[in-house]
Amino acid sequence: MSGMHRWSIVMAALVLSLAACERRAANVFPETAAVEWETARNAGDADALAKLHTENAQILPPGAPLVEGRAAIRTYFRNLFEHSPEPMLFDVRDIIVFGNIVYRQGNYSTTLDDGSTEYGKFIQLWKNADGSWKIHRQMWSSNGPPLTN
């Protein structure tokens, strides 16, 4: 094998390796994005939560109609926090990355004003737009009546 041919093979392998690394790096969901969302949610900060959603995001809250758009999501969470400001604990069970979309699923629990505990589940679809991860779709629901302690 000639020196030029070996050099071509080495360069091709290097280019393919770098391309593979670049693809993997783009398909990594930074957990800091989710932590930022959970922190804003538990602080009752509707403005910060709204900024963590895409402009045309949709949330599907339990027992309520679909809420669409960042402004409507801000209003929804402001109203929610006025009536139900309790922090939630999140237990993420699954994260799947599909390029610029991330599926995140898990369970939550929260202690209500009366001391009972509500358990539920959630699904979030995050979208990477312009290098920033934001929630594009979100749904959650309770597992049933709260459990008294």
trRosetta pair geometry for C-beta under 8 A, 3 or more apart (Angstrom, degrees):
i j d omega theta_ij theta_ji phi_ij phi_ji
1 5 5.1 -120 -176 84 87 126
1 6 5.5 102 129 -56 117 93
2 5 4.5 95 58 5 84 103
2 6 7.1 -150 94 -4 44 85
3 6 5.8 -55 -149 38 32 111
3 7 6.2 36 152 -22 65 107
4 7 5.6 -53 -148 36 30 115
4 8 6.5 35 151 -22 63 103
5 8 5.7 -51 -152 32 32 114
5 9 6.7 31 151 -18 64 103
6 9 5.7 -55 -151 35 34 110
6 10 6.3 33 153 -18 67 106
7 10 5.8 -54 -146 37 31 112
7 11 6.3 30 155 -18 65 108
8 11 5.8 -56 -146 38 29 110
8 12 6.2 30 155 -20 64 107
9 12 5.7 -53 -145 36 30 111
9 13 6.3 30 155 -18 64 106
10 13 5.8 -56 -149 37 29 111
10 14 6.3 30 153 -20 64 108
11 14 5.6 -55 -148 36 31 113
11 15 6.3 31 155 -19 66 105
12 15 5.9 -54 -147 36 30 110
12 16 6.3 27 155 -16 64 108
13 16 5.9 -57 -146 40 29 110
13 17 6.2 32 154 -21 64 108
14 17 5.7 -55 -147 35 29 112
14 18 6.4 26 157 -16 64 107
15 18 5.9 -57 -148 38 29 109
15 19 6.3 30 154 -19 64 108
16 19 5.7 -54 -145 37 31 113
16 20 6.3 33 155 -21 64 105
17 20 5.8 -55 -150 35 30 111
17 21 6.5 30 153 -18 64 105
18 21 5.6 -53 -148 36 33 112
18 22 6.3 35 153 -21 65 105
19 22 5.7 -53 -149 34 31 113
19 23 6.5 32 153 -19 64 103
20 23 5.8 -53 -150 35 32 110
20 24 6.4 30 154 -16 65 106
21 24 5.8 -56 -149 38 31 110
21 25 6.3 32 154 -21 66 107
22 25 5.8 -54 -147 35 30 112
22 26 6.5 29 155 -18 64 106
23 26 5.9 -58 -151 36 31 109
23 27 6.4 14 156 -8 65 114
24 27 5.9 -71 -148 45 31 103
24 28 7.0 45 153 -42 64 100
25 28 6.1 -46 -159 5 35 118
26 99 7.5 -6 125 -153 107 59
27 97 4.8 123 177 135 85 134
27 99 6.2 -54 -102 -103 96 29
28 97 7.0 -43 -98 -97 20 166
29 33 7.0 -92 178 39 82 127
29 34 7.8 51 149 -27 112 111
29 95 6.1 -132 55 176 144 128
29 97 5.5 -159 -27 -88 103 111
29 102 4.4 79 -91 -105 139 153
29 104 7.6 -170 156 -68 163 113
29 126 6.7 103 -136 73 123 144
29 133 6.6 100 -147 -114 79 155
30 33 5.1 99 82 -13 89 96
30 133 6.5 -171 43 6 93 143
31 34 5.4 -51 -161 38 55 112
31 35 6.1 58 141 -23 76 103
32 35 5.3 -52 -143 39 37 115
32 36 6.2 45 153 -25 66 101
33 36 5.8 -51 -152 31 29 113
33 37 6.7 29 149 -17 62 104
33 52 7.6 147 -174 -151 83 110
33 126 6.8 96 121 -148 141 149
33 133 4.1 -23 -121 80 165 127
33 134 8.0 -117 -166 -71 126 32
34 37 5.5 -52 -151 35 36 113
34 38 6.3 34 152 -17 68 105
34 92 7.3 26 166 -72 158 143
34 104 6.6 -175 -100 -150 131 163
34 126 7.9 -85 -72 -64 87 147
35 38 5.7 -53 -144 39 32 110
35 39 6.1 36 155 -22 65 107
36 39 5.8 -54 -146 36 28 113
36 40 6.4 26 156 -16 63 107
36 48 7.9 -129 166 167 89 113
36 52 6.5 175 113 -102 107 135
37 40 5.9 -58 -149 38 29 108
37 41 6.2 30 153 -21 65 109
37 49 7.0 76 -148 -124 71 72
37 52 5.1 172 -95 151 88 159
37 135 6.8 93 -114 -37 144 121
38 41 5.5 -54 -144 37 30 114
38 42 6.1 20 160 -11 66 110
38 88 7.7 -114 -149 77 87 93
38 90 5.6 -108 -113 10 128 138
39 42 6.1 -61 -143 43 26 103
39 43 6.1 21 157 -16 63 113
40 43 5.8 -61 -142 41 27 108
40 45 4.6 -92 -158 67 76 110
40 48 3.8 -143 -129 107 126 118
40 49 4.7 173 130 -64 125 70
40 52 6.5 172 37 -7 156 139
41 44 7.9 30 171 -68 29 31
41 45 7.9 -74 -51 44 17 76
41 49 6.1 89 -77 -95 66 120
41 87 7.9 108 115 -139 80 63
41 88 6.6 -40 129 35 123 110
42 87 4.0 41 -145 -132 97 97
42 88 6.5 -131 -86 34 90 64
43 48 7.4 22 70 45 125 143
44 81 4.1 120 -153 -149 97 133
44 85 4.9 -4 -91 -145 134 101
45 48 4.0 22 124 25 122 115
45 49 6.2 150 96 -19 70 86
46 49 5.5 -55 -145 38 33 115
46 50 6.2 38 157 -25 66 104
46 74 5.2 100 153 -162 101 64
46 75 7.8 97 175 -63 140 12
46 77 3.9 164 -121 98 93 106
46 78 4.2 -41 -37 -64 174 70
46 80 8.0 142 -92 47 112 94
46 81 6.1 -129 -50 5 104 136
47 50 5.9 -52 -149 31 29 111
47 51 6.7 28 153 -18 61 105
47 74 6.3 38 -97 -139 45 115
48 51 5.8 -56 -153 34 34 112
48 52 6.8 29 151 -18 64 108
49 52 5.8 -65 -157 36 34 109
49 53 7.2 29 149 -19 65 105
49 73 7.2 -132 122 142 99 105
49 74 7.3 155 78 -106 91 60
49 77 5.1 -166 76 -150 149 178
50 53 5.9 -61 -160 30 39 110
50 70 5.1 94 -179 -176 94 84
50 71 7.3 57 -157 -91 137 25
50 73 5.3 149 -114 93 80 100
50 74 3.6 -2 -74 -75 146 93
50 77 7.0 -149 -53 31 85 133
51 70 7.6 60 -84 -158 31 124
52 134 5.8 179 176 -135 44 76
52 135 6.0 47 131 6 85 99
53 57 3.7 -90 178 14 107 162
53 59 7.7 -65 -117 -44 144 106
53 70 5.4 170 85 -106 107 79
53 73 5.3 -2 39 84 166 168
53 134 5.7 109 -156 173 12 105
53 135 4.8 -42 -105 68 70 92
53 136 7.5 141 -160 -85 70 26
53 138 7.9 -83 -109 -6 111 126
54 57 4.5 135 52 -55 75 89
54 70 7.4 -127 107 -63 31 102
54 127 5.7 5 -55 55 136 128
54 129 6.3 94 -114 1 109 145
54 134 4.7 134 -57 105 67 128
54 135 7.1 -132 -4 86 77 43
54 136 4.8 21 7 -103 132 73
55 69 6.9 -14 164 -142 57 69
55 70 5.4 -57 -130 -17 41 118
56 68 7.1 -6 -167 -177 62 92
56 69 6.3 -22 -120 -94 43 63
56 136 7.9 14 85 -150 74 81
57 68 7.5 -179 93 -149 45 50
57 69 7.1 135 52 -101 65 9
57 70 6.4 79 28 -72 106 65
57 73 6.1 4 85 -45 117 151
57 134 7.2 -110 -68 141 127 107
57 135 5.8 62 -137 106 140 79
57 136 5.4 -140 -112 -145 81 31
57 137 6.9 -164 -158 -67 74 36
57 138 7.4 19 176 2 113 99
58 66 5.7 -12 -167 -174 110 108
58 67 6.9 150 -157 78 56 51
58 68 4.9 -13 -103 -103 85 77
58 136 7.7 13 27 153 72 56
58 137 5.5 0 65 -114 88 74
58 138 7.6 -174 99 31 52 65
59 66 7.4 156 78 -159 43 59
59 67 4.8 -11 58 59 91 105
59 73 5.8 107 -1 -116 123 103
59 76 6.8 -166 65 88 134 161
59 135 7.9 34 -80 133 96 129
59 137 7.6 157 -90 -162 41 42
59 138 4.5 -17 -117 68 83 100
59 139 7.2 166 -166 -76 57 46
60 66 5.6 -26 -99 -107 76 75
60 67 7.8 -168 -76 22 30 75
60 137 7.7 12 -6 -173 103 86
60 138 7.1 -173 25 94 69 51
60 139 4.1 -7 63 -105 109 93
61 64 4.4 5 81 50 106 121
61 67 6.6 33 -3 -4 106 118
61 76 7.0 -174 -23 -180 143 133
61 80 7.9 -144 -126 -85 154 134
61 139 7.9 -153 -71 -137 24 52
61 140 7.0 -10 -126 54 55 85
62 120 7.8 -103 -35 -141 146 144
62 140 6.6 -75 -29 99 99 65
62 141 4.3 121 -85 -116 119 74
62 142 6.1 5 -74 3 180 82
64 67 7.3 9 125 -39 119 102
64 76 8.0 131 136 -142 154 118
67 72 5.0 -168 -175 131 87 110
67 73 5.6 123 131 -87 119 62
67 76 4.7 -5 -133 -54 162 152
68 72 5.9 35 68 57 42 147
69 72 4.6 79 67 15 92 106
69 73 6.7 -160 93 -10 43 90
70 73 5.6 -58 -145 37 29 113
70 74 6.4 35 155 -24 65 102
71 74 5.7 -49 -152 30 32 114
71 75 6.7 30 151 -15 63 104
72 75 5.6 -53 -150 38 35 112
72 76 6.3 41 150 -24 66 104
73 76 5.5 -48 -145 33 33 115
73 77 6.4 25 159 -12 65 105
74 77 6.3 -63 -151 41 26 103
74 78 6.4 31 152 -23 64 107
75 78 5.6 -52 -146 33 31 114
75 79 6.5 28 157 -14 64 106
76 79 6.1 -63 -156 39 28 107
76 80 6.2 28 150 -21 65 110
77 80 5.2 -50 -140 37 37 116
77 81 6.1 35 161 -20 68 105
78 81 6.1 -59 -148 37 26 106
78 82 6.7 31 151 -24 61 104
79 82 5.7 -52 -153 27 34 115
79 83 6.9 4 159 3 65 109
80 83 6.5 -80 -157 49 30 93
80 84 5.6 -51 178 54 72 100
81 84 7.1 -81 -107 70 23 56
81 85 4.8 57 -164 -99 69 83
82 85 7.5 65 -61 -54 7 100
84 112 7.9 -41 -139 -128 95 86
86 110 4.7 113 117 176 122 117
86 111 6.1 -151 -162 72 135 57
86 112 6.1 -102 -33 -106 162 39
86 113 7.3 -132 -58 -48 120 65
87 110 6.8 -176 95 -129 40 97
88 108 4.7 -2 178 -172 123 120
88 109 6.9 151 -158 73 74 33
88 110 4.4 -50 -102 -73 73 108
89 108 6.5 152 76 -157 51 63
89 109 5.1 -11 54 58 103 86
89 110 7.1 174 14 -76 70 55
90 106 5.8 73 -179 103 85 141
90 107 7.6 155 -156 84 49 46
90 108 5.3 -23 -100 -101 63 86
90 122 7.6 -45 -131 35 104 135
91 106 5.2 -175 91 -179 52 114
91 107 4.6 -9 60 60 107 91
91 108 7.2 -176 19 -82 76 35
91 109 7.8 34 -7 -2 111 95
92 95 6.4 14 169 -45 127 101
92 104 6.3 -47 -138 -171 113 95
92 105 7.4 109 -156 80 66 38
92 106 4.1 -85 -112 -69 35 142
93 105 5.6 -51 62 104 96 85
93 106 4.6 154 2 -108 80 65
93 107 6.6 65 -32 -9 118 85
94 103 7.2 -20 121 116 102 97
94 104 7.3 171 92 -148 62 35
94 105 4.5 5 56 52 102 103
94 106 7.2 -172 27 -64 63 68
95 102 6.4 -8 -167 -176 90 107
95 103 7.1 160 -153 85 39 59
95 104 5.2 4 -107 -106 81 76
95 105 7.8 -168 -71 24 44 65
96 102 7.0 160 80 -157 46 58
96 103 4.4 -1 55 54 97 107
97 101 7.7 148 -160 86 48 49
97 102 5.3 -21 -104 -105 66 84
98 101 4.6 -17 70 70 101 97
98 102 7.3 179 25 -84 70 33
98 103 7.1 49 -4 -13 109 98
100 127 6.2 32 144 -161 91 66
100 128 4.3 -120 -152 52 79 97
100 129 7.5 85 179 -65 124 51
101 125 6.1 -16 -166 -171 100 98
101 126 7.0 148 -160 78 47 55
101 127 5.8 -14 -103 -102 69 68
101 128 7.7 -123 -59 10 31 81
101 136 7.5 -62 -126 30 91 144
102 124 7.9 7 102 108 88 91
102 125 7.1 155 77 -158 49 47
102 126 4.2 -7 56 55 103 106
102 127 7.9 -153 22 -65 74 28
102 128 7.7 75 -14 -32 101 94
102 133 7.1 3 17 -145 132 123
103 123 7.3 -25 -165 -165 84 94
103 124 7.7 151 -158 83 39 53
103 125 6.0 -17 -100 -103 61 72
104 123 7.3 146 82 -160 53 46
104 124 4.5 -14 63 62 103 100
104 125 7.7 178 22 -82 77 25
104 126 6.4 42 -6 -12 119 109
105 121 7.3 8 -174 180 87 101
105 122 7.0 -177 -145 93 50 57
105 123 5.0 -8 -103 -106 87 73
105 124 7.6 -170 -72 24 44 65
106 121 7.0 -168 106 -149 33 70
106 122 6.0 -6 62 55 71 89
107 119 6.8 -8 -177 -172 110 90
107 120 6.9 160 -158 91 66 37
107 121 5.3 -42 -104 -99 61 69
107 122 7.6 151 -110 15 14 78
108 119 7.4 165 87 -155 51 46
108 120 5.2 -13 58 66 93 86
108 121 7.2 167 13 -96 78 18
108 122 5.9 46 -18 -14 117 115
108 140 7.0 4 17 -153 135 130
109 117 5.8 1 -172 -178 106 107
109 118 6.8 164 -152 85 54 52
109 119 5.1 -16 -101 -102 87 69
109 120 7.6 159 -84 22 42 66
110 117 7.1 161 81 -153 35 63
110 118 5.2 -10 58 56 87 98
111 115 6.8 -19 -174 -147 102 32
111 116 7.4 160 -154 85 60 32
111 117 5.5 -36 -98 -98 63 74
112 115 7.1 -39 74 31 72 18
112 116 5.0 -6 44 64 115 81
112 117 7.2 -169 3 -91 84 21
112 118 5.9 77 -43 -19 109 105
112 146 5.7 -43 2 -122 138 165
114 146 7.8 124 65 93 112 149
114 148 7.9 -56 122 -114 107 90
115 148 7.0 46 100 -151 93 73
115 149 5.4 -102 152 33 97 114
116 146 3.7 92 135 133 126 125
116 147 6.0 164 -166 79 90 34
116 148 4.7 -52 -102 -94 95 54
116 149 6.6 -169 -109 -11 38 79
117 146 6.0 162 74 -166 30 93
117 147 5.1 -21 60 61 89 91
117 149 6.4 83 -17 -58 101 98
118 142 5.5 -64 -171 -125 109 113
118 143 8.0 157 -179 31 65 81
118 146 4.5 -57 -76 -99 72 96
118 147 7.9 164 -84 17 29 70
119 142 7.2 96 78 -158 43 70
119 143 4.7 -18 96 21 92 127
119 144 7.9 5 63 40 91 75
119 147 7.1 21 -5 2 106 114
120 140 5.9 71 136 174 130 94
120 141 5.6 -162 -158 101 115 36
120 142 4.4 -72 -85 -107 114 37
120 143 5.4 -158 -96 -21 47 74
121 140 6.8 -169 96 -145 42 68
121 141 6.5 -6 55 57 78 74
121 143 6.9 84 -14 -68 89 90
122 138 7.1 -9 -172 -168 105 87
122 139 6.8 165 -153 90 60 50
122 140 3.9 -17 -101 -98 88 98
123 137 7.9 -15 116 116 94 96
123 138 7.2 173 91 -148 57 44
123 139 5.0 3 54 56 96 94
123 140 7.5 -176 22 -74 57 57
124 135 5.5 -69 -162 -128 111 105
124 137 7.2 159 -158 89 43 59
124 138 4.9 0 -111 -107 77 85
125 135 7.2 101 74 -160 50 63
125 136 5.0 -59 104 64 96 97
125 137 4.1 25 38 49 115 98
125 138 7.4 -138 27 -63 66 52
126 133 5.1 16 170 -175 124 101
126 134 6.7 158 -155 80 77 24
126 135 5.7 -52 -100 -96 68 47
126 136 6.5 125 -145 4 17 89
127 133 7.3 158 78 -147 31 56
127 134 6.0 -28 61 65 80 77
127 135 7.8 68 15 179 80 10
127 136 4.0 62 -13 -44 118 131
128 131 6.9 10 -179 -114 97 13
128 132 7.0 156 -151 71 61 28
128 133 5.3 -30 -92 -89 74 69
129 132 6.3 -32 70 62 66 81
129 134 6.4 -36 28 26 106 114
135 138 5.3 10 177 -49 130 118
142 146 7.7 -65 -158 -64 135 68
